[in-house]
Amino acid sequence: MRCDSVAPYLAGLAGDEIEGRKRAMLLEHVASCEGCRDLAARHERVRAALSRIGAVEVEPPPFLLDSVLEGTRRRDRARMLPVPPALAQDLLRILHENREAIVSAAGAALIAAGTAYAFWKALRGARGRSAAVRQPA
């Protein structure tokens, strides 16, 4: 086996997640390859350290819960009113005063989109007909 095909499995090997023939092949390679042996040992040290850390009970600091809850409240308040009321009123006034121009621009955009679609459809149809003409019947 090549080292680049063995390396992705070394963490699983350290955690006893690989069994059977594949495990035997990996162990054989690790025994014969110094680089993979070092990498496997590193994975084993990480696994052992994480298992020790998992066994330790840690008491969170007393302020942590209050801090998280306050941050959540602040974020919720910011989401509830993303636009200040004065800005929203100004926006509504501007939209109302310029509604004819907005409707005209929207109509022009729809006409332009329809025209572009019609041209695209016509060109697409013309290509299909020209391909059909070139092919012998």
HUBELUR-V504021 format. One record per backbone hydrogen bond with DSSP energy under -1.0 kcal/mol. CO is the residue of the C=O (numbers start at 0). NH is the residue of the N-H. E is the energy in kcal/mol with one decimal. If there is no record, write none. Layout:
co = [CO	CO]
nh = [NH	NH]
e = [E	E]
This chain:
co = [1	2	5	6	8	9	10	11	12	19	20	21	22	23	24	25	26	27	28	32	33	34	35	36	37	38	39	40	41	42	43	44	45	46	47	48	49	60	62	63	64	65	66	67	68	69	70	71	72	73	74	75	83	84	85	86	87	88	89	90	91	92	93	95	97	98	99	100	101	102	103	104	105	106	107	108	109	110	111	112	113	114	115	116	117	118	119	120	121	122	123	124	125	126	127	128	129	130]
nh = [5	6	8	9	12	13	14	16	15	23	24	25	26	27	28	29	30	31	32	36	37	38	39	40	41	42	43	44	45	46	47	48	49	50	51	52	53	63	66	67	68	69	70	71	72	73	74	75	76	77	78	79	87	88	89	90	91	92	93	94	95	96	97	98	101	102	103	104	105	106	107	108	109	110	111	112	113	114	115	116	117	118	119	120	121	122	123	124	125	126	127	128	129	130	131	132	133	134]
e = [-1.1	-2.7	-1.9	-1.3	-2.0	-2.2	-1.6	-3.0	-1.2	-2.0	-2.5	-2.4	-2.9	-2.2	-2.1	-2.9	-2.1	-1.1	-1.1	-2.1	-2.5	-2.1	-2.7	-2.2	-2.1	-2.3	-2.2	-2.3	-2.4	-2.6	-2.5	-2.6	-2.7	-2.1	-1.9	-2.5	-2.3	-1.5	-2.4	-2.5	-2.6	-2.4	-2.2	-2.2	-2.5	-2.6	-2.2	-2.5	-2.6	-2.1	-1.8	-1.8	-2.1	-2.3	-2.2	-2.5	-2.4	-2.4	-2.5	-2.5	-2.5	-2.6	-1.6	-1.1	-2.3	-2.6	-2.4	-2.5	-2.4	-2.4	-2.6	-2.3	-2.3	-2.5	-2.6	-2.5	-2.6	-2.6	-2.5	-2.3	-2.4	-2.6	-2.5	-2.8	-2.5	-2.9	-2.5	-2.4	-2.4	-2.2	-1.9	-2.2	-2.3	-2.2	-1.7	-1.9	-1.7	-1.4]
